[in-house]
Amino acid sequence: MGSSAQANGNVYTPHVAAKQAALMSKAGAHSLKSFNRQKGIVEVITQKGKNVQVVNLEQRTCSCGKWEIFKYLCSHVLSVCAKLSLNNWQYINKCYSIVDYCATWSSEFFPISHKAYWPQSPSIRLLPNSDLKRDKKGRPRSTRLRNGMDIKEGKSGNRCGICGERGHNRSTCPSKPRRIDI
């Protein structure tokens, strides 16, 4: 795919080219309020007028943060480049270039053989760490210190499933029928 894209004269990956084309239509609706042309600082008002973003071309930053995160231009920077007649492709990170994309996948990969054919290493022996082993079974006891905020309001103890009284449960119920052994 990379070699055919280079043969067609593409410089950047199709992913970035599609993203830039989609964002270019959105950038046309933005307007520039004020800017410092020498330093490349521009204030961009979004199409709905609700947001104001500051673009700094010299430091390659936009206040929306998308340019720094994704390493390709957001609609605000595209709007600035269009208004100032700048080539927007110069501000895209080189990791999206077809040359770097091909270089990423140019090295050889070899499949891993079946585990039975792996070489044995007698010198390395893995032993479990006995300090990390738990001695007791069951859930570990909580070390949290409970205070008055842990008590729920309106709740006055357990309710028995047999008699419905509060203060005890099924196993400690006084009216529980007892088993008589003969």
Helices and strands as residue ranges (DSSP letters): H 2-7, H 14-27, E 31-36, E 41-45, E 52-56, E 61-62, H 66-70, H 75-83, G 88-91, G 94-96, H 98-104, G 115-117, G 130-132, G 148-150
